Amino acid sequence: MNEDRPKSRSRFRFFTILYIVTFLFFVIYFFFLSDHNLKTHRDLNRKITNLENKITNTKNQVGNVYTYEQLIEDSVLLEKYGREQLNMHRPEEDVFVILYEK
């Protein structure tokens, strides 16, 4: 019986070490060597963020009818833009906004 215990301990130790080495190999492979590694995911997340920002900027630009240069040069156009797009008004004016519901 005493002889079985050292053998079982050595087997347990061997399989534990084998398990740890195998686990480490797969962790290193998945995080650094595979096609879906951390660097690839980080780069793709950056591209997604950049594209979402571009989409937001494009949507904002599509809503604007006038360019920045046009607004700077023409004060009448600037006032029209402020009234229509930004709902601005003079202190002595009353502005009524009519919303159409479909």
C-alpha positions as CSV (number, residue, x, y, z in Angstrom):
1,M,0.0,0.0,0.0
2,N,2.8,2.4,0.8
3,E,4.2,1.9,-2.7
4,D,0.9,2.8,-4.4
5,R,0.8,6.3,-2.7
6,P,4.0,7.6,-4.2
7,K,3.0,6.3,-7.7
8,S,-0.4,7.9,-7.5
9,R,1.1,11.2,-6.3
10,S,3.6,11.2,-9.1
11,R,0.8,10.4,-11.6
12,F,-1.3,13.2,-10.1
13,R,1.6,15.6,-10.3
14,F,2.4,14.6,-13.8
15,F,-1.1,15.1,-15.0
16,T,-1.4,18.4,-13.2
17,I,1.7,19.7,-14.8
18,L,0.6,18.3,-18.2
19,Y,-2.8,20.1,-17.7
20,I,-1.1,23.4,-16.8
21,V,1.3,23.2,-19.7
22,T,-1.5,22.4,-22.1
23,F,-3.7,25.2,-20.7
24,L,-0.9,27.7,-21.0
25,F,-0.2,26.6,-24.6
26,F,-3.8,27.2,-25.6
27,V,-4.0,30.5,-23.8
28,I,-0.8,31.7,-25.6
29,Y,-2.1,30.4,-28.9
30,F,-5.6,32.0,-28.6
31,F,-4.4,35.4,-27.4
32,F,-1.3,35.9,-29.4
33,L,-0.9,33.4,-32.3
34,S,-4.3,32.7,-33.7
35,D,-6.1,34.7,-36.4
36,H,-8.4,36.1,-33.8
37,N,-5.8,37.4,-31.4
38,L,-6.0,40.5,-29.1
39,K,-4.2,42.8,-31.5
40,T,-6.6,42.0,-34.3
41,H,-9.6,42.7,-32.0
42,R,-8.1,45.9,-30.8
43,D,-7.5,47.1,-34.4
44,L,-11.0,46.2,-35.5
45,N,-12.5,48.0,-32.5
46,R,-10.6,51.1,-33.4
47,K,-11.8,50.9,-37.0
48,I,-15.4,50.4,-35.8
49,T,-15.1,53.5,-33.6
50,N,-13.6,55.6,-36.4
51,L,-16.3,54.5,-38.8
52,E,-19.1,55.3,-36.3
53,N,-17.6,58.7,-35.8
54,K,-17.5,59.3,-39.6
55,I,-21.1,58.1,-39.9
56,T,-22.1,60.6,-37.1
57,N,-20.2,63.5,-38.8
58,T,-21.7,62.6,-42.2
59,K,-25.2,62.6,-40.8
60,N,-24.6,66.0,-39.2
61,Q,-23.3,67.4,-42.5
62,V,-26.2,66.0,-44.5
63,G,-28.6,67.9,-42.2
64,N,-26.8,71.2,-42.9
65,V,-27.9,72.9,-46.1
66,Y,-25.3,75.6,-46.0
67,T,-21.5,75.3,-45.9
68,Y,-19.5,77.1,-43.2
69,E,-18.0,79.5,-45.7
70,Q,-21.4,80.5,-47.0
71,L,-22.6,81.2,-43.5
72,I,-19.5,83.3,-42.6
73,E,-19.8,85.4,-45.8
74,D,-23.6,86.2,-45.8
75,S,-25.1,87.6,-42.6
76,V,-28.7,87.2,-43.9
77,L,-28.1,83.5,-44.6
78,L,-26.5,83.1,-41.1
79,E,-29.6,84.6,-39.6
80,K,-31.9,82.4,-41.7
81,Y,-29.9,79.3,-40.7
82,G,-30.0,80.3,-37.0
83,R,-33.8,80.7,-37.1
84,E,-34.6,77.6,-39.1
85,Q,-32.0,75.0,-37.8
86,L,-31.2,76.2,-34.3
87,N,-34.6,77.7,-33.4
88,M,-33.1,81.0,-32.4
89,H,-35.1,84.3,-32.2
90,R,-34.7,87.9,-31.1
91,P,-35.8,88.8,-27.5
92,E,-38.8,90.8,-28.7
93,E,-40.1,88.0,-31.0
94,D,-42.5,85.1,-30.3
95,V,-41.7,81.9,-32.2
96,F,-44.2,79.2,-32.7
97,V,-42.9,75.8,-33.8
98,I,-45.4,73.6,-35.6
99,L,-44.6,69.9,-35.5
100,Y,-46.3,67.6,-38.0
101,E,-47.1,64.1,-36.8
102,K,-47.7,61.3,-39.3
